[in-house]
């Protein structure tokens, strides 16, 4: 089957790029010809540029980061063609070239200053008579209520043949707007075996704590104390911090995966930082404010790992590495969710056994 995906593939964000890669790879494993719809909204590109070179995360080294992201995308993902900056340019894709399309994963239905309400992520440019329209692990985040835009989101969603969302908040809104209960699925990074891949080892200076986040000065000091007590270097993974012994900012997804995978412990407040720590079975201290835990709580509860979630890093020095470790068997609690997610995809994009062989 000819399969298209529209998501945030063009951002200097590790999680966004890797979830796109994972969904693409899994669908390819089913025997499908998969391509990423190369949509790059101008407003989003401007905001990404500001965040890399004008915001608190600014760094000249981000030039190297952006180059590595671009290289990773072009080396690992099949794109639909040259970038499309104007939504009107997507209409050219409504020629029946796709048998099925998926919007997601990620917060493709979130409305904020980076991305205004955009019908492109609801496939308003495709005809449901020509192409099967689906979402997979789509999210509106906690800050967007799709009901507030019901005059548009209602008709858009009712054109879909099947809908799968990543969180209950989005699911409840979709059900109210369509009268149909969507399928709740996992993040696509759980569908692909990243541990079977080879990743570089950017840091070879001994055991280290991988810091993927932006804690304040006080909480950073607690992280430093924890690292010193365990004789660990502190390595900044895609982030800068004065407590770091070394920072890796100008890195792409491959280097990022290698730094997470080869660490002695991961300290992070990022969703995909937590996911990949679990996938690589790394000891984990996750600090996430309660109001931002919606997309994490169900996943961590299924894995029996809610005790690894903390409000801040203030108490990290009270723990040992053993306290933050867990058996890889704990992830078996997520198997029903992962299996159901694969079944959703196979229902809408049936496996081509001959092509997959």
Secondary structure, 3 states (H helix, E strand, C coil): CEEEEECCCCCCCHHHHHHHHHHHHHHHHCCCEEEECCECCHHHHHHHHHHHHCCCCCCCCHHHHHHHHHHHHHHHCCECCCCECCHHHHHHHCCCCCCEEEECCECCCCCCCCCCCCHHHHCCCCCCCCCEEEECCECCCCCCCHHHHHHHHHHHHHCCCECEECCHHHHHHHHHHHCCCCEECCCHHHCCCHHHCCCCCCCCCCCEEEEECCCCHHHHHHHHHHHHHCCCEEEEECCCCCCCCEEECCCCHHHHHHHHHCCCEEEECCHHHHHHHHHCCCCEEEECCHHHCHHHHHHHHHCCCHHHEECCCCCHHHCCCCCCCCCHHHHHHHHHHHHHHHHHHHHHCCCCHHHHC
